[in-house]
Amino acid sequence: MVLEQGAILNPTEVARAKNTGVMVADTLQMLKTRSTAGKSLLDIDQ
């Protein structure tokens, strides 16, 4: 799906975008809790 500038989402697209945003926020929160200075990506991945 490619959105043009100024395009308005229909209700189905809004719901999909909201679900995607929740998933991204959850992923970032999980990474934030697992990440510290000096920790390797391998440690975070486990």
Backbone as a printed PyTorch tensor [residue, N CA C, xyz], in Angstrom:
tensor([[[  0.8480,  -1.1720,   0.0000],
         [  0.0000,   0.0000,   0.0000],
         [  0.8940,   1.2350,   0.0000]],

        [[  0.7660,   2.0710,  -0.9710],
         [  1.5190,   3.3100,  -1.0720],
         [  0.5490,   4.4650,  -0.8840]],

        [[  0.8720,   5.3110,   0.0870],
         [  0.0070,   6.4580,   0.3580],
         [  0.5640,   7.7040,  -0.2990]],

        [[ -0.2930,   8.4360,  -0.9410],
         [  0.0970,   9.7160,  -1.4960],
         [  0.0010,  10.7570,  -0.3930]],

        [[  0.7600,  11.8200,  -0.5410],
         [  0.7100,  12.8870,   0.4520],
         [ -0.7080,  13.4270,   0.5490]],

        [[ -1.2230,  13.5130,   1.7590],
         [ -2.5660,  14.0190,   1.9780],
         [ -3.6450,  12.9580,   1.8540]],

        [[ -3.2590,  11.6980,   1.6090],
         [ -4.2500,  10.6340,   1.4710],
         [ -4.8910,  10.3490,   2.8310]],

        [[ -6.1420,  10.0250,   2.7910],
         [ -6.8840,   9.6980,   4.0120],
         [ -7.1150,   8.1960,   4.0290]],

        [[ -6.8570,   7.5830,   5.1740],
         [ -7.0390,   6.1450,   5.3080],
         [ -8.5040,   5.8060,   5.5180]],

        [[ -8.9120,   4.6770,   4.9740],
         [-10.2690,   4.2040,   5.2400],
         [-10.2530,   3.4790,   6.5880]],

        [[-11.4000,   3.1460,   7.1600],
         [-11.4440,   2.5280,   8.4930],
         [-10.6290,   1.2300,   8.6050]],

        [[-10.6100,   0.4290,   7.5690],
         [ -9.8220,  -0.8140,   7.6040],
         [ -8.3370,  -0.4980,   7.6940]],

        [[ -7.8870,   0.4780,   6.9290],
         [ -6.4820,   0.8660,   6.9440],
         [ -6.0970,   1.5090,   8.2770]],

        [[ -7.0010,   2.2570,   8.8650],
         [ -6.7370,   2.8680,  10.1770],
         [ -6.5500,   1.7770,  11.2250]],

        [[ -7.4050,   0.7750,  11.2160],
         [ -7.2980,  -0.3300,  12.1760],
         [ -5.9760,  -1.0710,  11.9810]],

        [[ -5.6100,  -1.3120,  10.7360],
         [ -4.3510,  -2.0090,  10.4460],
         [ -3.1620,  -1.1710,  10.9080]],

        [[ -3.2070,   0.1300,  10.6650],
         [ -2.1250,   1.0180,  11.0890],
         [ -2.0200,   1.0620,  12.6110]],

        [[ -3.1590,   1.0690,  13.2870],
         [ -3.1650,   1.0820,  14.7570],
         [ -2.5380,  -0.1940,  15.3010]],

        [[ -2.9150,  -1.3390,  14.7440],
         [ -2.3490,  -2.6180,  15.1850],
         [ -0.8480,  -2.6690,  14.9400]],

        [[ -0.4240,  -2.1540,  13.8070],
         [  0.9990,  -2.1180,  13.4940],
         [  1.7340,  -1.2190,  14.4790]],

        [[  1.1660,  -0.0810,  14.8030],
         [  1.7760,   0.8320,  15.7650],
         [  1.9270,   0.2050,  17.1400]],

        [[  0.9310,  -0.5490,  17.5630],
         [  1.0010,  -1.2370,  18.8590],
         [  2.1270,  -2.2690,  18.8390]],

        [[  2.2390,  -3.0120,  17.7510],
         [  3.2830,  -4.0240,  17.6340],
         [  4.6730,  -3.3770,  17.6690]],

        [[  4.8430,  -2.2800,  16.9670],
         [  6.1320,  -1.5780,  16.9590],
         [  6.4420,  -1.0330,  18.3500]],

        [[  5.4690,  -0.4450,  19.0060],
         [  5.6790,   0.0930,  20.3510],
         [  6.0600,  -1.0120,  21.3340]],

        [[  5.3990,  -2.1560,  21.2450],
         [  5.7260,  -3.2890,  22.1250],
         [  7.1530,  -3.7750,  21.8830]],

        [[  7.5430,  -3.8450,  20.6140],
         [  8.8990,  -4.2900,  20.2710],
         [  9.9380,  -3.3200,  20.8090]],

        [[  9.7070,  -2.0280,  20.6240],
         [ 10.6500,  -1.0350,  21.1240],
         [ 10.7410,  -1.0520,  22.6500]],

        [[  9.6140,  -1.2470,  23.3200],
         [  9.6200,  -1.3120,  24.7850],
         [ 10.4100,  -2.5290,  25.2620]],

        [[ 10.2350,  -3.6700,  24.5900],
         [ 10.9730,  -4.8770,  24.9560],
         [ 12.4710,  -4.6600,  24.7630]],

        [[ 12.8530,  -4.0470,  23.6450],
         [ 14.2730,  -3.7790,  23.4010],
         [ 14.8350,  -2.8020,  24.4220]],

        [[ 14.0480,  -1.8410,  24.8250],
         [ 14.4990,  -0.8730,  25.8210],
         [ 14.8060,  -1.5550,  27.1510]],

        [[ 13.9640,  -2.5130,  27.5460],
         [ 14.1910,  -3.1900,  28.8210],
         [ 15.3920,  -4.1450,  28.7590]],

        [[ 15.7000,  -4.6530,  27.5770],
         [ 16.8130,  -5.6050,  27.4340],
         [ 18.1380,  -4.9350,  27.1160]],

        [[ 18.1190,  -3.6900,  26.7020],
         [ 19.3320,  -3.0190,  26.2420],
         [ 19.9880,  -2.2140,  27.3560]],

        [[ 21.2860,  -2.3740,  27.4550],
         [ 22.0940,  -1.5380,  28.3400],
         [ 23.4110,  -1.2730,  27.6390]],

        [[ 24.1040,  -0.2570,  28.0760],
         [ 25.3990,   0.0740,  27.4780],
         [ 26.3420,  -1.1140,  27.6250]],

        [[ 26.9910,  -1.4830,  26.5420],
         [ 27.9560,  -2.5700,  26.5660],
         [ 27.3700,  -3.9450,  26.3070]],

        [[ 26.0570,  -4.0610,  26.1990],
         [ 25.4240,  -5.3540,  25.9440],
         [ 25.4730,  -5.6510,  24.4510]],

        [[ 25.8270,  -6.8850,  24.1000],
         [ 25.9350,  -7.2440,  22.6870],
         [ 24.5680,  -7.5690,  22.1000]],

        [[ 24.4590,  -7.4740,  20.8000],
         [ 23.2180,  -7.8230,  20.1220],
         [ 22.8660,  -9.2920,  20.3200]],

        [[ 23.8860, -10.1340,  20.4410],
         [ 23.6460, -11.5600,  20.6870],
         [ 22.9590, -11.7470,  22.0360]],

        [[ 23.3830, -11.0050,  23.0540],
         [ 22.7290, -11.0900,  24.3770],
         [ 21.2860, -10.6310,  24.3000]],

        [[ 21.0500,  -9.5420,  23.5660],
         [ 19.6850,  -9.0130,  23.4390],
         [ 18.7860,  -9.9930,  22.6980]],

        [[ 19.3490, -10.6700,  21.7060],
         [ 18.5870, -11.5950,  20.8570],
         [ 18.1210, -12.8220,  21.6350]],

        [[ 18.7990, -13.1600,  22.7040],
         [ 18.4430, -14.3950,  23.4390],
         [ 17.3710, -14.1810,  24.4090]]])
